[in-house]
Amino acid sequence: MNPILRNILAVIAGILVGGLVNGGLIFITDGMISLPEGVDPNDLESIKANIHLYKPENFVVPFLAHALGTLIGAFTAVKIAASHHRMFALVIGVFFLIGGFSMVFMIPNTPTWFMLLDLIGAYLPMGWLGWKLAKNGRTIA
């Protein structure tokens, strides 16, 4: 396969797989840690209106979803990419970091400690770690 096409597919696959992991973790863990009374986790307005009621444990699943989605997305991209493996892993990290920044603006009253932890710890470090974990025996073809 053409290396350029393979690299493009690696990024697309990393984004798709990472997004599925992120959304899947949120979906399957919904209800494992009770949200504050009256919060509908499927309604952004409900979350925005009640974010001040969240306790630290309510932020565990979103952090894990963001971090593991990025990690597995980066790992996937590295395994598929023909070249520039670290760069593609970090591209996945940056893509999900942009998503993290968008959540900061969509839910503006999120506690500062969580925003910092999420933005600093869940994206670029996990992209890098995905590269490190996948760099031995890189390709799937």
C-alpha positions as CSV (number, residue, x, y, z in Angstrom):
1,M,0.0,0.0,0.0
2,N,1.2,3.5,-0.8
3,P,2.9,4.9,2.4
4,I,1.1,8.2,2.2
5,L,-2.3,6.5,2.0
6,R,-1.4,4.2,4.8
7,N,-0.4,7.2,7.0
8,I,-3.7,9.0,6.2
9,L,-5.6,5.8,7.1
10,A,-3.5,5.5,10.3
11,V,-4.7,8.9,11.5
12,I,-8.3,8.3,10.5
13,A,-8.3,4.9,12.3
14,G,-6.6,6.4,15.4
15,I,-9.3,9.0,15.6
16,L,-12.1,6.6,15.0
17,V,-10.8,3.9,17.4
18,G,-9.9,6.5,20.1
19,G,-13.4,8.1,19.7
20,L,-15.1,4.8,20.1
21,V,-13.1,4.0,23.2
22,N,-13.8,7.4,24.7
23,G,-17.6,7.2,24.0
24,G,-17.7,3.5,24.9
25,L,-16.2,4.1,28.3
26,I,-18.7,6.9,29.0
27,F,-21.5,4.7,27.8
28,I,-20.7,1.5,29.7
29,T,-19.7,3.2,32.9
30,D,-22.8,5.4,32.9
31,G,-24.4,4.9,36.3
32,M,-21.4,3.2,38.0
33,I,-20.6,6.5,39.8
34,S,-23.9,8.3,40.6
35,L,-24.2,11.7,39.2
36,P,-25.8,14.4,41.3
37,E,-29.6,14.4,41.6
38,G,-31.3,15.6,38.5
39,V,-28.3,15.5,36.1
40,D,-29.0,13.9,32.7
41,P,-25.6,12.8,31.4
42,N,-26.9,12.8,27.8
43,D,-28.0,16.5,28.0
44,L,-25.2,19.1,27.8
45,E,-27.5,21.8,29.3
46,S,-28.2,19.6,32.3
47,I,-24.5,19.0,32.8
48,K,-23.7,22.7,32.5
49,A,-26.5,23.7,34.9
50,N,-25.3,21.2,37.5
51,I,-21.6,20.9,37.1
52,H,-21.2,22.8,40.4
53,L,-22.8,19.8,42.2
54,Y,-20.2,17.3,40.8
55,K,-17.8,15.7,43.3
56,P,-14.3,14.6,42.4
57,E,-15.4,11.0,41.8
58,N,-17.8,12.3,39.1
59,F,-14.7,13.3,37.1
60,V,-13.0,9.9,37.2
61,V,-14.8,8.3,34.2
62,P,-14.5,11.4,31.9
63,F,-10.8,11.6,32.7
64,L,-10.3,7.8,32.0
65,A,-12.3,8.0,28.8
66,H,-10.3,11.0,27.5
67,A,-6.9,9.4,28.5
68,L,-7.6,5.8,27.3
69,G,-9.3,7.0,24.1
70,T,-6.2,9.0,23.3
71,L,-3.8,6.2,24.3
72,I,-5.6,3.6,22.3
73,G,-6.1,5.9,19.3
74,A,-2.4,6.8,19.3
75,F,-1.4,3.1,19.6
76,T,-3.7,2.3,16.7
77,A,-2.2,5.0,14.5
78,V,1.3,3.9,15.3
79,K,0.6,0.3,14.5
80,I,-0.9,1.2,11.1
81,A,1.4,4.1,10.0
82,A,4.1,3.4,7.5
83,S,6.4,6.1,8.9
84,H,6.7,9.1,11.2
85,H,5.2,7.0,14.0
86,R,5.8,9.4,16.9
87,M,4.4,12.3,14.9
88,F,1.2,10.5,14.1
89,A,0.8,9.4,17.8
90,L,1.1,13.1,18.8
91,V,-1.3,14.1,16.0
92,I,-3.9,11.9,17.7
93,G,-3.0,13.5,21.0
94,V,-3.5,17.0,19.6
95,F,-6.7,16.0,17.9
96,F,-8.2,14.9,21.2
97,L,-6.6,17.8,23.0
98,I,-8.6,20.1,20.7
99,G,-11.7,18.2,21.8
100,G,-10.7,18.7,25.4
101,F,-10.4,22.5,24.9
102,S,-13.8,22.5,23.2
103,M,-15.3,20.8,26.3
104,V,-13.8,23.5,28.5
105,F,-15.7,26.1,26.5
106,M,-18.9,24.1,26.3
107,I,-19.0,23.4,30.0
108,P,-17.4,26.6,31.4
109,N,-17.9,26.1,35.1
110,T,-15.9,22.8,35.2
111,P,-13.5,22.9,38.2
112,T,-10.1,24.3,37.4
113,W,-8.3,21.3,38.9
114,F,-10.1,19.0,36.5
115,M,-9.6,21.1,33.5
116,L,-5.8,21.3,34.2
117,L,-5.6,17.6,35.0
118,D,-7.5,16.7,31.8
119,L,-5.8,19.1,29.4
120,I,-2.3,18.4,30.8
121,G,-2.5,14.7,31.5
122,A,-5.0,13.0,29.2
123,Y,-4.0,14.0,25.7
124,L,-0.3,14.6,24.8
125,P,1.2,12.3,27.4
126,M,-1.2,9.6,26.4
127,G,-0.4,10.1,22.7
128,W,3.3,9.8,23.6
129,L,2.7,6.7,25.7
130,G,0.7,5.1,22.9
131,W,3.7,5.6,20.7
132,K,6.1,4.1,23.2
133,L,3.8,1.1,23.8
134,A,3.4,0.5,20.0
135,K,6.8,1.2,18.7
136,N,8.1,-2.4,19.0
137,G,6.7,-4.5,16.1
138,R,5.1,-1.5,14.6
139,T,3.1,-2.6,11.6
140,I,0.0,-4.8,11.2
141,A,0.7,-5.6,7.5
